Amino acid sequence: MYKRKKDFHQTFSIYNCGDIVLNELIKHDELKYIIENISKIMKPSSNLNHELLTYLKQKINCISEDDLLKIEYAISNTMCNCITNRDEVVEEVRKLLVEIARSENVSVLDIRKIDYGAYSQIYRLGEKVIKIGLSRAVENIIDNRLLLIPDYKGFIGSEYIEVTDYIEIDNEGVTFNDLYMMYEELRDQGIVWLDPSRENVTRVNENTLNKLKNKDRSKLGFYPNPNYNNKELVAGDLIIIDLDYMVSIDDIDTIKHIKYNLNEMLVAILDSFEKKYDETHQNKYLTLKNVRN
């Protein structure tokens, strides 16, 4: 058994120790051993351990700059999924995390995994949300007013990263009609929203609106939208927080591909929305009634 005040045997494989041994290392304050083996403890593509990050944050005054750099790299390595040029990609992700932490006046050690999506893992650092994955459903987001505008989006190597503001979700009482009104607005602009669900929207407050107004859209690579609806958002309006599923009406192949992978309930909602839209906007754009999974 592990005993305090004795060196933890280096031949004990940290790969196989799991949370039990890690908790023992934390309990017995084995900071030196943890830092020396941090790349093994924080294995690639595993969850960032909340207790470990909390412990390291508590010990921040005992950690040298070189060791902190090593820990930051291990955190980035854990978040990344890439295979080619891994070292370079991990280092660029680390630099991005440091930049975000500095702007938020927090430590990289404050990062926490909060969710996962179909195409990415989702983390929170300060008041920012970081989505990281190898791909996304749609790379060219068509500009529109209903978006939660990111601070950053793009590839670092093969990793697609999106950084947005963290906002408390307020979607209580959102109805199918509310979602349809958003769907209709986007369709009027030649955009098909393929994920119209309450989980993907929130009502904006004044704080969020002020942040959105200060975003620089020019650096985000949005696809130009000649039919942009420039009606100003006001507090209480709904916006879309997941940007993966907005496709040009002309991109039938992508629409078919995405619909093929949706669950039956979403497909039914989409078909009912499109039927309603077709009945009231005949010939506005090519109907999708023949696009089925």
C-alpha positions in Angstrom: 0.0 0.0 0.0 1.0 3.6 -0.6 2.4 5.3 2.5 3.0 8.9 3.2 6.6 10.2 3.3 7.8 7.4 1.0 8.6 8.0 -2.7 5.9 6.8 -5.0 7.6 4.0 -7.0 8.3 5.2 -10.5 7.6 1.8 -12.0 4.0 2.0 -10.9 2.2 2.7 -14.2 0.2 6.0 -13.9 -1.6 4.9 -17.0 -3.3 2.1 -15.0 -3.7 3.9 -11.6 -6.9 5.6 -12.3 -8.6 8.2 -10.1 -8.0 6.2 -6.9 -4.2 6.5 -7.0 -4.5 10.1 -8.3 -6.7 11.0 -5.3 -4.1 9.4 -3.0 -1.3 11.4 -4.6 -3.4 14.6 -4.0 -4.3 13.5 -0.5 -0.6 13.0 0.4 0.5 16.2 -1.3 2.8 14.5 -3.8 3.2 17.7 -5.9 6.7 16.9 -7.2 5.6 13.5 -8.4 2.5 14.8 -10.0 4.3 17.5 -11.9 7.1 15.1 -13.0 4.4 12.7 -14.4 1.8 15.2 -15.5 1.9 14.2 -19.1 1.0 10.6 -18.1 -1.6 11.7 -15.6 -3.3 14.0 -18.1 -3.7 11.5 -20.9 -4.6 12.7 -24.4 -8.4 12.9 -25.1 -9.3 12.1 -21.5 -11.3 14.3 -19.2 -9.6 17.0 -17.3 -9.7 15.9 -13.7 -11.5 18.6 -11.6 -9.8 17.6 -8.3 -6.3 17.6 -9.9 -6.8 21.1 -11.4 -8.2 22.4 -8.1 -5.2 20.9 -6.2 -2.7 22.4 -8.7 -4.4 25.8 -8.4 -4.1 25.7 -4.6 -0.4 24.9 -5.0 0.3 27.6 -7.6 2.7 29.5 -5.4 4.8 26.3 -5.1 5.0 25.7 -8.9 7.8 27.2 -10.9 7.2 28.9 -14.3 8.8 26.0 -16.1 6.6 23.5 -14.3 3.5 25.6 -15.0 4.4 25.6 -18.7 4.7 21.8 -18.5 1.2 21.6 -16.9 -0.3 24.0 -19.4 1.1 21.9 -22.2 -0.4 18.7 -20.6 -3.8 20.4 -20.4 -3.7 21.3 -24.1 -2.5 17.9 -25.0 -5.5 16.4 -23.2 -7.9 18.6 -25.1 -6.4 17.9 -28.6 -7.4 15.0 -30.9 -4.9 15.6 -33.7 -2.4 13.1 -34.8 -0.2 14.9 -37.4 2.0 17.8 -36.2 0.7 17.2 -32.7 3.5 19.0 -30.8 3.1 22.2 -32.8 -0.7 22.1 -32.6 -0.7 21.4 -28.9 1.7 24.3 -28.3 -0.6 26.7 -30.4 -3.6 25.6 -28.4 -1.7 26.2 -25.2 -0.8 29.7 -26.3 -4.5 30.4 -27.1 -5.5 29.1 -23.6 -2.9 31.4 -22.0 -4.2 34.4 -24.0 -7.8 33.7 -22.9 -6.8 33.2 -19.3 -4.9 36.4 -19.3 -7.8 38.4 -20.8 -10.2 36.8 -18.2 -7.8 37.4 -15.3 -7.8 33.7 -14.4 -5.3 30.8 -14.6 -5.3 28.1 -17.3 -5.7 25.8 -14.2 -9.3 27.2 -13.9 -10.3 25.4 -17.2 -13.1 22.9 -16.8 -14.9 20.6 -19.2 -18.6 21.4 -19.2 -20.1 19.5 -22.1 -19.6 17.8 -25.3 -21.3 18.0 -28.7 -21.5 15.9 -31.8 -18.4 17.5 -33.3 -16.5 18.9 -30.3 -15.6 18.9 -26.6 -16.7 22.0 -24.7 -14.7 23.7 -22.0 -15.1 26.8 -19.8 -12.3 29.2 -18.9 -13.4 32.3 -17.0 -16.3 33.7 -18.8 -15.3 32.1 -22.1 -16.4 28.8 -23.7 -13.9 26.9 -25.8 -15.2 24.3 -28.3 -12.5 22.0 -29.8 -12.8 19.2 -32.3 -11.4 17.7 -35.5 -14.3 18.8 -37.7 -17.7 20.5 -37.7 -20.9 19.9 -39.6 -20.6 23.2 -41.6 -17.4 25.1 -41.9 -18.7 28.2 -43.7 -21.2 29.9 -41.3 -23.5 32.2 -43.2 -23.7 35.6 -41.4 -27.0 36.5 -39.7 -28.2 38.4 -36.7 -29.3 35.4 -34.7 -25.8 34.1 -34.0 -23.9 34.0 -30.7 -20.9 35.7 -32.3 -17.6 34.0 -31.4 -14.4 35.8 -30.4 -12.5 33.3 -32.5 -13.2 30.5 -34.8 -10.9 28.5 -37.1 -8.4 25.7 -37.4 -5.2 25.2 -35.5 -3.7 22.4 -37.4 -6.5 19.9 -37.7 -8.3 21.1 -34.6 -11.3 23.3 -35.2 -11.7 25.8 -32.3 -14.4 28.2 -31.4 -14.3 30.7 -28.5 -17.5 32.4 -27.4 -18.8 34.2 -24.3 -20.2 32.0 -21.6 -23.8 32.9 -21.0 -26.4 31.4 -18.7 -29.0 29.6 -20.8 -32.5 31.1 -20.6 -34.8 29.0 -22.7 -37.7 28.3 -20.4 -41.0 28.8 -22.2 -39.5 28.6 -25.7 -42.3 27.2 -27.9 -42.3 25.5 -31.3 -43.7 28.7 -32.7 -40.7 30.7 -31.3 -38.4 28.2 -33.0 -40.4 28.4 -36.2 -40.1 32.2 -36.3 -36.3 31.9 -36.1 -36.4 29.2 -38.8 -38.6 31.4 -41.0 -36.3 34.4 -40.6 -33.3 32.3 -41.6 -35.1 30.7 -44.6 -36.0 34.1 -45.8 -32.3 34.7 -46.1 -31.6 31.5 -47.9 -30.3 29.6 -44.8 -31.6 26.3 -43.6 -31.3 25.8 -39.8 -31.1 22.1 -39.3 -31.1 21.9 -35.5 -34.1 24.0 -34.3 -34.4 22.9 -30.7 -34.8 24.7 -27.4 -31.4 23.4 -26.2 -29.7 25.4 -28.9 -31.2 28.8 -28.2 -31.2 31.3 -25.3 -32.7 34.7 -24.7 -30.2 37.6 -24.7 -29.9 40.1 -21.9 -28.4 43.5 -22.0 -25.0 42.3 -20.9 -24.8 39.8 -23.8 -26.1 42.3 -26.3 -23.4 44.8 -25.3 -20.8 42.0 -25.9 -22.2 41.1 -29.2 -22.2 44.7 -30.4 -18.5 44.9 -29.8 -17.5 41.7 -31.7 -15.4 42.1 -34.8 -17.2 40.0 -37.4 -14.7 40.8 -40.1 -12.1 38.4 -38.7 -14.4 35.4 -38.3 -14.7 34.3 -41.9 -18.5 34.4 -42.0 -19.9 33.6 -45.5 -21.4 36.8 -46.9 -25.2 37.0 -46.7 -26.7 39.4 -49.3 -30.1 38.9 -47.7 -29.0 39.8 -44.1 -31.8 40.9 -41.8 -30.4 43.9 -40.0 -33.2 44.2 -37.4 -31.6 45.1 -34.1 -31.7 42.5 -31.4 -33.2 43.6 -28.1 -33.2 42.1 -24.6 -35.4 39.0 -24.5 -34.8 38.0 -28.2 -33.7 34.5 -28.9 -30.3 33.7 -30.4 -28.7 30.5 -31.6 -25.8 29.2 -29.4 -24.8 26.2 -31.6 -23.6 27.4 -35.0 -23.0 23.9 -36.6 -26.2 23.4 -38.4 -26.9 26.4 -40.6 -26.6 25.6 -44.3 -27.1 27.5 -47.5 -30.4 26.5 -49.2 -28.3 25.7 -52.3 -26.1 23.1 -50.6 -28.5 20.2 -51.0 -25.8 17.5 -50.5 -24.9 18.9 -47.1 -28.5 19.2 -46.1 -29.1 15.6 -47.0 -26.0 14.4 -45.2 -26.9 16.3 -42.0 -30.6 15.2 -42.0 -29.5 11.6 -42.5 -27.7 11.7 -39.1 -30.4 13.6 -37.2 -32.8 11.8 -34.8 -36.3 11.1 -35.9 -37.8 13.8 -33.7 -35.6 16.6 -35.2 -36.4 15.3 -38.8 -40.1 15.5 -38.0 -39.7 19.0 -36.7 -37.8 20.1 -39.7 -40.3 18.6 -42.1 -43.2 20.3 -40.3 -41.4 23.6 -40.3 -40.5 23.3 -44.0 -44.1 22.3 -44.9 -45.4 25.4 -43.1 -42.8 27.6 -44.8 -43.6 26.2 -48.2 -47.3 26.8 -47.7 -46.8 30.5 -46.9 -43.7 31.3 -49.0 -44.2 29.4 -52.2 -41.4 29.9 -54.7 -39.5 32.1 -52.2 -36.7 29.5 -52.5 -36.3 25.9 -53.6 -38.5 23.9 -51.3 -36.9 21.1 -49.2 -40.0 18.9 -49.2 -38.2 16.3 -51.3 -35.0 16.3 -49.1 -35.4 13.3 -46.8 -33.0 11.2 -44.9 
